[in-house]
């Protein structure tokens, strides 16, 4: 199921349900063209909500330099409208995802070393497509920026 929501400036927010393998295939399509930052979050996760505006701004700042930013909500599919409303409020105007798979198969399909703690972030290199960085929990903007710059160069 895909939902399109109009936002300012005529751009659109697209929220796709996804399983881990579908998400990883989407990320892999950027190899050679874009570095990718993927942030796993939930509307009920206070640290996720706290760092979200910084991530939106970072994604916008580096978009024209070759960064794709994907937000992946791990809220329940039944909470789709709440997720959409949050994304709209935060100014997200691009493709985002909503987990549609049981927790452990999803988590292990993304990264077997991920405990499932949120937020969780991964950064993939532009040329290599390889994961250059990943971490659980909030991080300072400087950590995100350093990972993004390395990914754009790799």
Buried (B, 14 or more C-beta within 10 A) or exposed (E): EEBEBEBEEEEEBBBBBBBBEBBBEBBEEBBEEBBBBBBBBBBEBEBBBEBBEBBBEBBBEBEEEBBBBBBBBBBBEEBBEBBBEBBBEBBBBBBBBBBBBEEEEBBEBBBEEBEBEBBBBBBBBBEEBEBBBBBBEBBEEEBBBBBBBBBBEB
